[in-house]
Amino acid sequence: MGAQLFTVLMTKRHPNLVKIGKRIREIRKQKGYSQEAFAAEAQLGRTYMGRIERGEQNVSIQNLIQIALTLKVEVGELIPSLKQLSSPF
């Protein structure tokens, strides 16, 4: 059962996570970072960053702060407006 739940979680991405990941990717690219270089600069794993950008990873507040600090943007710039988000449940 555990493996099945993991598979479902990895294949079903929540729209909010996809939007946040897309926003992070857009800003990262605007700043001229490759995913690998950015992950190294932010001291986060490249595969972890890939999962965040694809909306497959629920990012912690601490890591969101680290991403914002590395990109030199406000944390709020990484999160779409409330009108663009849906209920997490």
Protein Blocks (a to p, Z undefined) as FASTA:
>chain_A
ZZmmmmmmmmmccfklmmmmmmmmmmmmmnopafklmmmmnopafklmmmmmnopaccdf
klmmmmmmmnopafklmpccfklpccfZZ
